[in-house]
Amino acid sequence: METLLQQCLDELPDHTDLVFVVDREQRLLGALAISKLIVTDLEVTVSAAMSTEVMKLRPDDRAQEAAQAFDDLEAVHARHH
């Protein structure tokens, strides 16, 4: 018998590695990696498992600002790994 988690994962688009967590007003709260979801205890809440360190861009941000934000994020990840 297929598990509910497996059914949900099967419905995700190919190459999906994150699920974005939003509040009732559709504001971004964080992101939950599928790889983390698979190994997290079923009793853990989404808020406890998700990362709140997400890059947020606004529709009126310039492409140059977005590119710089990605560069900055890559630099932070490189220092922590």
Phi, psi and omega in degrees: 000131183285140180279160178300319178300314181297321178298316179296316180296324179294335181275348180287147175299151177304148177066022175276124179240352179225148170243128180273136182257126181234160176271185183298336179267012179067024175274137181293127177253329182174193180221147179237118179289134179301321180299325178285322180301319184296326185257358181280141176305139183295344180274347181286137179282158177301318182298329179282332184268338185280161174260133177263358179271077181243148178279129179244126176241147178255154181304331182267004174292144178283150179304323179298319179294320179296315179299319179295322178297319177294318177299316179297318180296317178299321179295319178297314180297322180296323179289333183266355182240000000 
